[in-house]
Amino acid sequence: MPRPLPQTPAPGQESVWDYPRPPRIERVDAPVTIRLGGQLIVETRDVVRVLETSHPPVYYLPITDFAPGALADADGSSFCEFKGTARYLDVRGGGEVRPACAWNYPHPSPGFELLDDRVAIYAHQMDECTVDGEVVTPQPGNFYGGWITSWVVGPFKGTPGSFGW
């Protein structure tokens, strides 16, 4: 499928088609919360996001800001050509467990050191994820972990036919 026509961002919005490749990492000045099983498992303002062409931002939160017992080692790993080798984590909250729905980079590649001791979560596996009070929409598909908010426009990688973008 050829590269799609990017949506035009309105004032205060950004287009994922203006994000770079290789990705950029940046700090975010906004509160982020995640709920699972009716339990608030993390609430933090210590947030970084990774921005990559055609993807909504992926938010990374400090492991130490999660509720005790909310994260546990899981089987599996993957490799990102930019960030390095990721390990997977189970997420627990309110008596529920979501296997391998979080990941982090224990030894991030040069340029991505801000990811050290941070974790990202698949929003579609949680009850609710918010950024600055807005409930996020998960990135389409089950492979990518971006969070869509009203200030980000696409189209977004992960929709059917977007593999080659």
C-alpha positions as CSV (number, residue, x, y, z in Angstrom):
1,M,0.0,0.0,0.0
2,P,1.5,3.4,-0.9
3,R,2.0,6.1,1.8
4,P,-1.4,7.6,2.6
5,L,-2.3,11.3,2.4
6,P,-1.6,12.8,5.8
7,Q,-4.5,14.6,7.6
8,T,-3.9,18.3,8.0
9,P,-3.5,19.2,11.7
10,A,-5.6,21.9,13.2
11,P,-4.0,24.5,15.5
12,G,-2.7,22.8,18.5
13,Q,-2.5,19.4,16.8
14,E,0.5,17.5,15.4
15,S,0.7,15.1,12.5
16,V,2.4,11.7,13.0
17,W,3.7,12.2,9.4
18,D,5.8,15.0,10.7
19,Y,7.5,12.7,13.3
20,P,11.0,11.6,12.3
21,R,12.6,8.3,11.5
22,P,14.7,7.3,13.3
23,P,12.3,8.2,16.2
24,R,12.7,11.1,18.6
25,I,12.3,10.8,22.3
26,E,11.1,13.7,24.4
27,R,9.8,14.6,27.9
28,V,6.1,15.4,28.3
29,D,4.7,17.8,30.8
30,A,1.3,16.1,31.4
31,P,-0.1,13.7,34.0
32,V,-0.6,10.1,32.8
33,T,-2.8,7.5,34.5
34,I,-3.6,3.8,33.9
35,R,-6.4,1.8,35.4
36,L,-6.8,-2.0,35.3
37,G,-9.5,-4.0,37.1
38,G,-10.9,-0.8,38.5
39,Q,-7.6,0.0,40.2
40,L,-5.3,3.0,39.5
41,I,-2.0,1.2,38.9
42,V,0.0,4.3,37.9
43,E,-0.3,8.1,38.1
44,T,2.7,10.1,37.2
45,R,4.0,13.3,35.6
46,D,7.4,11.8,34.9
47,V,6.6,10.9,31.3
48,V,8.6,10.6,28.1
49,R,7.2,9.7,24.7
50,V,8.7,8.3,21.5
51,L,7.7,9.8,18.2
52,E,8.1,7.9,15.0
53,T,6.8,8.6,11.5
54,S,3.2,7.3,11.0
55,H,2.8,6.1,14.6
56,P,1.0,7.8,17.5
57,P,3.3,8.5,20.4
58,V,4.3,5.7,22.7
59,Y,4.4,6.8,26.3
60,Y,7.0,5.5,28.8
61,L,6.5,5.8,32.5
62,P,8.9,5.1,35.4
63,I,8.7,1.5,36.6
64,T,9.0,2.8,40.2
65,D,5.7,4.9,39.8
66,F,3.6,1.8,39.3
67,A,1.7,0.3,42.3
68,P,3.5,-2.4,44.1
69,G,3.0,-5.7,42.3
70,A,1.5,-4.1,39.2
71,L,4.4,-5.3,37.0
72,A,5.9,-8.8,36.8
73,D,8.4,-10.3,34.4
74,A,6.8,-12.2,31.4
75,D,8.1,-14.5,28.7
76,G,9.4,-13.0,25.5
77,S,11.4,-10.3,24.0
78,S,11.7,-8.3,20.8
79,F,14.2,-6.1,19.1
80,C,13.9,-2.5,17.8
81,E,16.5,-1.3,15.4
82,F,16.5,2.0,17.2
83,K,15.8,1.3,20.9
84,G,17.4,-2.1,21.4
85,T,16.1,-5.3,23.0
86,A,12.8,-5.1,24.9
87,R,11.6,-7.4,27.6
88,Y,7.9,-8.0,28.3
89,L,6.0,-7.6,31.5
90,D,2.6,-8.8,32.8
91,V,0.4,-6.1,34.2
92,R,-1.8,-6.7,37.3
93,G,-4.5,-4.6,38.9
94,G,-7.8,-5.1,40.7
95,G,-7.4,-8.8,40.6
96,E,-6.9,-8.9,36.8
97,V,-3.7,-9.9,34.9
98,R,-2.8,-8.9,31.4
99,P,0.0,-11.1,30.2
100,A,2.9,-9.5,28.3
101,C,1.1,-6.3,27.7
102,A,3.9,-4.0,28.8
103,W,7.5,-3.7,27.7
104,N,10.7,-1.9,28.6
105,Y,14.3,-1.6,27.4
106,P,16.6,-2.6,30.2
107,H,19.7,-1.4,28.2
108,P,18.4,1.1,25.7
109,S,20.5,2.0,22.7
110,P,22.5,5.2,22.5
111,G,20.2,8.2,22.1
112,F,17.4,6.4,24.0
113,E,18.8,6.5,27.5
114,L,15.7,8.2,28.7
115,L,13.9,4.9,28.4
116,D,16.0,3.3,31.1
117,D,13.8,2.1,33.9
118,R,10.6,3.1,32.1
119,V,7.8,0.9,30.8
120,A,5.2,1.3,28.0
121,I,1.7,-0.3,28.1
122,Y,-0.7,-1.5,25.4
123,A,-3.7,0.7,26.0
124,H,-6.1,-1.7,24.4
125,Q,-5.4,-4.2,27.3
126,M,-6.2,-1.7,30.1
127,D,-9.5,-0.4,31.4
128,E,-8.3,3.2,30.8
129,C,-5.2,5.2,30.0
130,T,-5.2,9.0,30.1
131,V,-2.9,11.7,29.1
132,D,-3.6,15.2,30.6
133,G,-7.1,14.0,31.6
134,E,-8.0,12.7,28.1
135,V,-8.8,9.0,27.7
136,V,-6.6,7.7,24.9
137,T,-7.5,5.5,21.9
138,P,-5.2,2.6,21.3
139,Q,-3.2,2.5,18.1
140,P,-4.9,0.3,15.6
141,G,-3.9,-3.4,15.5
142,N,-2.4,-5.4,18.3
143,F,1.3,-5.0,17.6
144,Y,1.9,-1.3,18.1
145,G,1.7,0.5,21.4
146,G,0.9,4.1,20.4
147,W,-1.7,6.2,22.2
148,I,-4.0,8.4,20.2
149,T,-5.2,11.7,21.7
150,S,-7.2,14.6,20.2
151,W,-4.0,16.5,19.5
152,V,-2.5,13.9,17.2
153,V,-3.7,13.2,13.6
154,G,-2.9,10.4,11.2
155,P,-3.7,8.2,9.4
156,F,-1.9,5.8,11.8
157,K,0.2,2.7,11.1
158,G,-1.6,-0.4,12.2
159,T,-4.7,-0.2,10.1
160,P,-5.3,-2.9,7.6
161,G,-3.0,-2.5,4.6
162,S,-0.5,-0.2,6.5
163,F,2.3,-2.8,6.9
164,G,4.5,-1.3,4.1
165,W,4.3,2.3,5.3
